[in-house]
Amino acid sequence: MTATEPLPMPDSSAQQHSDQLLKLIQQQIVASGGKITFADYMHLCLYAPGLGYYSAGSEKLGQHGDFTTAPEISPLFSRTLAHHIKDVFQQLEQPNIIEFGAGSGKMATDILIELAHIQCLPAQYFIIETSADLRERQQLKIAQLIPHLADRVCWLNELPHHFVGVMLANEVCDAMPVHCLKFSDGNVNELYIEQHQSVLQWCEGKLSHPLLATRAAEIKSFIGNIDYVTEVNLAAEAWIASLADALQQGAVFVIDYGHPKHSYYHLQRSNGTLMCYYQHQGHDNPLILQGLQDITAHIDFTALAQSAADNDLDVAGFQSQADFLIAGGITELVQQDGNTNELLMLQQASEIKRLTLPSEMGENFKVLALSRNLAHLLPRIQLRDQRYKL
């Protein structure tokens, strides 16, 4: 998928912002001896303090942003997720919730409204948010929409120890920096970023991390000796390990777009899955619009599941988003609302289609459910469970 028409030009203020970040990246390249890994470049583009895409103040989500997430499409997504959370809470005493990267705060708001409705509120709803700007927006939205529940919401800078409850990550892993590998003539190199006459460009070099050699051997077993470019998300694997260190009892729901390993490293994906989004247009050039565009890569869910298992988490379920939402009762929620407003009913039907149809988000997005020390299986994640594909 690439942009089918020219990308919009940033205004002078946005361009000045991007130029500042580009200068910082160029300085880092010089300081690192002439090149940096793509993972380091992606980290700067997204998270450089005050300049990165998620660290600066531009609007990211919705109509005026660059992309739209499921919680922004419909409150039905988060309300359905609340019922999966309830299944976990029923096995815990005084459970809490941690949400990573809470965006506008809409998912937290809708989850808490639904949990209050079904009398299953957490003791605390923690949010871990790296963007100071987004944290401010979340605080404002929660104070405006659910002032009676605002005292249950707390922002953290790091994971708590001995956590009991549910951890939520919706479209979090895809924004973690990835290493890019290039297979050619039976050899593998890592793709780096260098500059030539002040212009950024790709270059090749040796693998920057010992784990990449192990990953490269695994990938080669899928692709053979063909020329191939792909990504490895070591950061997401390490993040799963950190969740395992923190979780004493409860569950983790990782919701993102991606594939099991055998599909991720398919011959049809010989150019990788790296994508950029700028004002709702997708394209595949990350070397422009620094700090102004989102940069993402699909998730290798097998690698996440393996990291979970290696760190003594139970891989409890793996479903398409469609099956996860249907099992959670998304259609029943509409019926329970008892809406007689025909326009609202049509709107909800359209939202459910966007969330569940294979041609929309239903199949591209997956849900990996992890757990620890739960006495009983979580019943809803057994529907069309696809762990056998991992």
C-alpha positions, 0 to 999 in steps of 0.5 A, a space after each residue: 500500500 502506497 500513497 496514490 496521490 501526492 501527499 499534502 504539503 506541511 505548512 511553514 510551522 510544521 515544516 520548521 518543526 520537521 526541519 528541527 528534528 531532521 537536524 537532530 537526526 543528522 547530528 545523531 548520525 554524525 555522532 554514531 560514526 556515519 549511520 544509525 539503525 532504522 530502529 534508532 531513526 524510528 525512535 527519534 522520529 516518533 519519540 524525540 523529546 518535544 519533536 517526535 511524532 508522539 512527543 509533540 503537540 499535533 493532533 494524531 487521532 480522528 478526522 483532523 489527525 493522521 489515522 483512526 483507531 478502533 476506540 475512535 470509530 465506535 464506543 462499542 469497541 471499548 464497551 465490548 472490551 469491558 466484558 472481556 475485562 469482567 471475565 478476568 475481574 471475576 477471578 481476582 480480588 481488588 483488580 486494577 487496569 493498566 492501559 498503555 498509550 491511551 491516545 485521546 483517552 476515549 477507550 479508558 472513558 468508554 471502558 469505565 462507563 461500561 464497567 460502572 454499568 455492569 457493576 465491575 469497576 476497577 480499584 484503579 485505572 492506570 495509564 502509562 503514556 509517553 506523550 506529555 501532550 496526549 496525557 494532558 488531553 486524556 486528563 481533560 477528556 476524562 475530567 469532562 466526560 466522567 468526572 464521577 470516575 476521574 479519581 479512579 484514573 492515575 497516570 504512571 511513568 513506569 510499571 508497578 510491581 506485583 500488579 493484579 488486574 488487566 493490562 491493555 495495549 491497543 495499537 501500541 506494539 506497531 509504534 515500537 521501533 523496528 530493525 530492518 533486515 535485508 536478505 540478498 544472495 543468501 546473506 543478511 544485512 541490517 538496513 541503516 540510515 545515513 546522510 549524503 549531502 544532507 539527504 537521508 538515505 538507506 545503507 547496509 551494514 552488519 547486524 547491530 544486535 546478537 538476537 537479530 542473527 537468531 531471528 534472521 536464521 528463523 526468517 530464512 527458514 521461511 523465505 529460502 534464498 530469495 531477496 527479501 526485506 523485513 522487520 524485527 521488533 525486538 522492542 515489543 518482545 522486550 516489552 512483553 518480558 517487562 509485563 511478565 515481570 510486573 504481572 502477579 495475577 491477571 491478563 494482558 490483551 494485546 490488540 494490533 494489526 499483524 500476523 503469525 510468523 508463517 504469514 508475516 514472513 510470507 513470500 508476498 511480503 518481500 518488501 516488508 510491512 513498514 508503513 507511514 501515515 500522514 493526514 490519513 494517507 498511507 505511503 512507504 517512505 519513512 525518510 520524509 516528514 520527520 516528526 509529522 507522520 506516523 511510522 508503523 510495522 505489522 506485528 509478528 504475534 508468534 514472536 510476542 507469544 514466544 516471549 510471553 511463554 519464555 517469561 512464564 505467561 500463559 498464552 491464553 488465546 489468539 483471535 481475529 478482532 472480529 471474533 474477539 468482539 463477537 465473543 465479547 457480545 458487541 451485537 448484544 450490546 446494541 440490542 440491550 441499548 434498545 435504540 429506536 432512533 433509526 439514524 443511530 441504529 444505522 450508524 452503529 451497524 456501520 461501526 460494527 462493520 468497520 470493526 469486524 468485516 474482513 475487508 475492514 479491521 476484522 481480520 487484519 487486527 488480532 488479539 493476543 490474550 496472555 494470563 497468569 495465575 487464573 484458576 479458570 479459562 477465559 470463556 470468551 477467548 475460546 471462540 475460534 481460538 487460533 493459537 494453533 497458528 502461532 
